[in-house]
């Protein structure tokens, strides 16, 4: 089991992908990076922690916000990451925050064969 860090933002159909990714794997912890709309409207099948961000922030500010929120939530040395949802700016901020925390990342996605590392 590992911790899942996923971007839950814009993108047609991406919330369904995240929902199935959460449901179809036995995660140690689930952390969703989203905005107020995402927190209010997405209901995961399993317990999840939400990190609320404002994607209008600059890239460095967004990275710092995510890093500050993540630093006490992850005790592992690596995490599973899914960035199927969201923008490139959000993706860069998430990956940068995780790497600055010294974490290894594995990119996981839901495929026709189930949850797989990409």
C-alpha positions in Angstrom: 0.0 0.0 0.0 1.1 3.5 -0.8 -0.1 7.0 -0.5 -1.9 8.4 -3.6 -1.5 12.1 -4.4 -3.9 13.1 -7.2 -4.8 16.4 -8.9 -8.6 16.8 -9.0 -9.2 19.8 -11.1 -10.5 20.6 -14.6 -10.8 18.2 -17.5 -13.8 16.5 -19.0 -14.2 13.0 -17.6 -11.2 13.2 -15.3 -13.2 13.0 -12.1 -14.5 9.6 -13.1 -11.0 8.4 -13.7 -9.9 9.6 -10.2 -13.0 8.1 -8.6 -12.2 4.7 -10.1 -8.5 5.0 -9.3 -9.5 5.5 -5.7 -12.0 2.7 -5.6 -10.0 0.1 -7.5 -6.8 0.0 -5.3 -6.0 -0.4 -1.6 -4.4 2.9 -0.8 -2.6 3.6 2.5 -3.8 7.3 2.3 -5.5 9.4 -0.4 -4.6 13.1 -0.8 -6.5 15.1 -3.4 -5.3 18.5 -4.6 -8.2 20.5 -5.7 -10.1 23.8 -5.4 -13.2 24.7 -3.3 -15.5 23.4 -6.1 -13.7 20.0 -6.2 -13.9 19.6 -2.4 -17.6 20.5 -2.4 -18.7 18.4 -5.3 -16.4 15.3 -5.4 -17.3 12.4 -3.1 -14.7 9.7 -3.0 -15.7 6.1 -2.2 -12.9 6.0 0.4 -11.7 8.5 3.0 -9.5 11.2 1.5 -7.8 14.3 2.6 -8.2 17.4 0.5 -5.6 20.1 -0.1 -7.4 23.2 -1.3 -5.4 25.4 -3.7 -6.1 28.5 -5.8 -4.7 27.8 -9.3 -4.6 31.6 -10.0 -1.5 31.8 -7.7 1.8 32.0 -9.4 3.6 28.7 -10.0 6.1 29.1 -7.1 3.4 30.1 -4.7 1.2 27.2 -5.7 4.1 24.8 -5.3 4.9 26.3 -1.8 1.2 26.0 -0.8 1.1 22.3 -1.9 4.5 21.5 -0.3 3.5 23.1 3.1 0.2 21.1 3.1 1.9 17.8 2.2 5.0 18.0 4.4 3.3 16.5 7.5 0.9 14.2 5.7 3.3 11.8 4.1 5.6 9.5 6.1 6.7 7.3 3.1 9.7 7.8 0.9 7.7 7.7 -2.3 4.1 8.3 -3.4 1.8 7.3 -6.2 0.9 10.3 -8.3 -1.9 10.8 -10.8 -2.2 14.1 -12.8 -4.8 13.1 -15.4 -6.9 16.0 -14.1 -5.8 19.6 -14.1 -3.5 22.0 -15.9 0.1 21.9 -16.7 0.8 24.6 -14.1 -0.9 22.5 -11.4 1.0 19.4 -12.5 4.3 21.2 -12.3 3.5 22.6 -8.9 2.6 19.2 -7.5 5.6 17.4 -8.9 7.9 20.1 -7.8 6.5 20.1 -4.3 6.8 16.4 -4.0 10.4 16.4 -5.2 11.3 19.3 -2.9 10.0 17.2 0.0 12.5 14.5 -1.1 9.9 12.0 -2.1 10.1 9.6 -5.0 7.2 9.5 -7.3 5.5 6.7 -9.3 3.0 7.8 -11.9 -0.1 5.6 -11.7 -3.2 5.6 -13.8 -6.4 3.6 -14.4 -6.0 1.5 -17.6 -8.2 -1.1 -19.2 -6.2 -3.6 -17.2 -6.7 -1.8 -13.8 -4.4 0.4 -11.9 -0.9 0.4 -13.4 2.3 2.3 -13.1 2.9 4.3 -16.2 
